[in-house]
Amino acid sequence: MGFSLKSPIFQYLALPGTFAPAIAAFIVRKWVTRESFGDAGFKGQNLKTKWRYYLVAWLLPLLVFGYHHRTGDSSGNRPSRLFPYSGR
């Protein structure tokens, strides 16, 4: 087709497409169905008592990724290359 998916220009132009579902949901809720956002589940997030769950939700993916990356490096099977030009 004449273009590369690794091209920075293509990636820059494709970036808004990643937010298309969120933008569509906002448009439908705001103007099509005319619903408010009061019942969308944004209220009731009690961070004072449930902060541990939010902390686990933020850190667990990082720990799992780090584990898989480290075990892949130690076994010689590299599933991902974070720094392909680092000279390793």
N, C-alpha and C positions, 0 to 999 in steps of 0.2 A: 503494500500500500504506500510505501514511501516515507513512513515515519517510524520512529523507534519508541517503544514503551518506556525505555530508560531515559529518554530525552527530558531534560528539565522543563522545557516548554510544554511538553505533553503533560507532565505531572502537575505543573502549575495550572494548566487549563482543566485538568480532570478533578482537581481538588474540590471545587464547589459541588460536584456530583456526589461526593461522599456525604454531604449534608442534605441532599435532596429529600430523603424520607422525613427528616425532622422539620424541614421547611414546609413540606406538604402537610404534615400533621398539624402544624401551627395554622396554616391557611385554612384547612378544613375546619378545625375547631373554632377559629376566630370568626371567619366570614361565611362559610358554607352552612354549618349547622348552628352557628351563633351560640355555641356553648361557652360558658365561662371557664376559667382555669381554676375555680375554687374547688372543684371535685376531682382535679387531676392527680391528687396524691402528693402535692408539694408540702402540705401542712402535716403536722404531727411527727415530724422527724426530730425526736427528742435526742439531741446530741449529748446532753449532759448525762443521761443514763445509759445510752447505747453507743458510746464512742468506741468501745472495744470492737464492736461488729464492723463499724466503718473503717477502723484501723486495719482489721484483718482483711476486709474487702479491698483495701488499697495495697496492702503489702503482700498478700498471698500470691498474686500473679508474678510479682517480682521475684519472690523466693522460688516459685516453681520454674520460672524461666532460668534463673541462676543455677538451679540444680541441674536442669537438663543441659544447659550450656556447659557446665563444669564436667558432668559425666560424659558428655560427648567429646570434650577435649581430652579427658584422661584415657578414654578407650580408643582414641585415634579416629573415631567416627565423628566428624564435625558436622552437626546438623545445621548450624548457622554460622555465618561469618560476619561478626560485628565490625571488625576492623580488617578488611581484606588487604589493605596496603600498609599494614603496620610493621611488616618485615618479619612476622612470625613464621 
